[in-house]
Amino acid sequence: MNNDANALSFVTDVRITISTMLSSTRTEMVRMLMCIFRFFTGFPVRIFQIFLFKQLITEVK
């Protein structure tokens, strides 16, 4: 019973997170991804940032 409740709450959390990500703007999503990326690698991700930035600019045009 308890495991089922935990699994259900986990699924709900994931669903909320996904819907929040989808509702947030592309810039916010990129910023969040950058934070996650920086957190996991620990390296300066300047090149990655520039690449993403260029992609965003080309998509906006």
ChimeraX attribute file (.defattr): number of C-alpha atoms within 10 A of each C-alpha:
attribute: neighborCount
match mode: 1-to-1
recipient: residues
	/A:1	6
	/A:2	7
	/A:3	8
	/A:4	9
	/A:5	10
	/A:6	11
	/A:7	12
	/A:8	12
	/A:9	12
	/A:10	12
	/A:11	12
	/A:12	12
	/A:13	12
	/A:14	12
	/A:15	12
	/A:16	12
	/A:17	12
	/A:18	12
	/A:19	11
	/A:20	12
	/A:21	14
	/A:22	11
	/A:23	11
	/A:24	11
	/A:25	11
	/A:26	12
	/A:27	11
	/A:28	12
	/A:29	15
	/A:30	15
	/A:31	13
	/A:32	13
	/A:33	12
	/A:34	16
	/A:35	12
	/A:36	12
	/A:37	15
	/A:38	13
	/A:39	10
	/A:40	9
	/A:41	9
	/A:42	9
	/A:43	9
	/A:44	10
	/A:45	14
	/A:46	9
	/A:47	9
	/A:48	12
	/A:49	14
	/A:50	11
	/A:51	11
	/A:52	14
	/A:53	14
	/A:54	12
	/A:55	11
	/A:56	14
	/A:57	9
	/A:58	9
	/A:59	8
	/A:60	7
	/A:61	5
